[in-house]
């Protein structure tokens, strides 16, 4: 699976004036090696943690959360922290990082 370069899209304007509006990211998720291409375009808030982003991907792609996963951004590895997944001491807990934080790594 390949996620296209994240780009911030214009903040959505509402009638409510919140103290801070999280940036919205537009992600294009494409499965590698499949013809015709299978892809989804997602709009997600920058403050979504990576575990929640994983859940969004599962629903968007119609998957059943039946395989382990990890997010790789540059040299950083974000994984679910539990005993089922052997992770290195350099791996980061995906529950503790947001999309915005990972995109700046």
Protein Blocks (a to p, Z undefined) as FASTA:
>chain_A
ZZdddddddddddfbdcfbdcdddddddddehiacdddddddddfklcfklmmmmmmmmn
opahlaccdddehjbccddddfklccdfkbccfklpcfklmmmZZ
